[in-house]
Amino acid sequence: MKTSELGSFLGADCLQGDYEDRDIAGAYTSDLLSDAMANAVDEGILITIQAHKNTIAVATIKDLRAIVLCNNRPVPDDMIEAARNEGIALFVTKDSQYEVSGKLYAQLSGT
Amino acid sequence: MLAIPIHQDNSPEAVISILFKLKVKDVMTHPILTASPSDTLRHIQQVMKKNHITGIPVADSENRLLGIVSMDDIVTALDNGWIEDQAGLHMTTNVIVLEENMSLSFCVSYFNKYSFGRFPVLDSRSRLVGIVTASDVISTLLVALNKEVERLEHTAESAETGPAGAKPENSGEQVIEFKTEPFNFEIAGQASTEIKKLLKSGGIDTAITRRVGIASYELEINQVVHSAGGIMRYILKADTLVIEAEDTGPGIPNLEKAMTEGFSTANERVRSLGFGAGMGLPNTKRVADEFYIDSAEGRGTLVRATFNLKGSTAV
């Protein structure tokens, strides 16, 4: 699955679409940034409710393709700005982390 | 009268931002000497002489400002022969005051607008809490400007050593430093993303640069969350990178606990941002090729994480 397919697959809105479209290596779901840093899949995506700039720093370090923000969390402008600078896609959805993980599970681990 | 030579409409942004960030209470002198209206002008003149000051506010017993006696008032009193009179009779009562939460920019424009050498400062309940002289303002501004210039120099340095000029393999040793500030999550992560880009542009293996990024970010966040501020130092040699995270305290009382996964002393606010999972130091140790920590309660903490940039043994 590629980053550009995430939005329509999840029914999520894309808040930051300035990225290089590549394959997603996997996904990790966590709201603890240290945990995400330790366990997120390199070049994968992060499913979280942590809608702030520091999540972008973690994504940059782990070379994540995208962050999916759940429960319609309000996303501050500086987070979108930081994501744009780093070329990381940003999606927001009304679904919970559980629902997003469920939708993606077969898709990303079946390949 | 001493004016403060800062033009607020055409000064550099850094100066303007300092003027707005600092408050009157940050520059004022307090506690202060006050006089009572029943003190004689002679007595006040002696207090001023003894304390090398040029003006004293006059307040009642509940610290409400009644007036001010300045050097001018003393000279006038000597001229007119009323130096033995009570201050209440001859003090200047038309006093311009500042409120402690006003920005420094306001204060500077007051000095330039009115020809007074000092302004009494009141709190929100109109009680006298301090006094500001032009020299208070200038010395605080100098300190703040120095800090800002230092910060800008650091930024300039790290920009110079950034991706464009990054050739870690051709030089002996390169040292890059970043400052962290307590609870400043705005700039947290800056050092780590910069250093990761630097390594990446130097052609270092991506798995290694990611491990460096993780350790660096954890240590940076630790300083932001737990310390009174510190330095993130990156010592880059041909084959190794050493990250030194050094802070000014308060230190870790129990190192064994701090190194235990899941143990955290972070507060609610920090946790709500997704930090404070008690994984910072264990994560750092796990990704580094060598790990060293030195800390004790009451002094600073030094963490040193070493990375072998040409292939490595850590997981």
Interface residues (C-beta under 8 A of the other chain):
Chain A: D31 L32 L33 S34 D35 A36 M37 A38 D42 T48 Q50 H52 K53 N54 T55 I56 A57 V58 T60 I61 K62 D63 E86
Chain B: F185 E186 A188 G189 S192 T193 K196 T206 A207 R210 G213 I214 Y217 E218 I221 L273 G274 F275 A277 G278 M279 G280 N283 R286
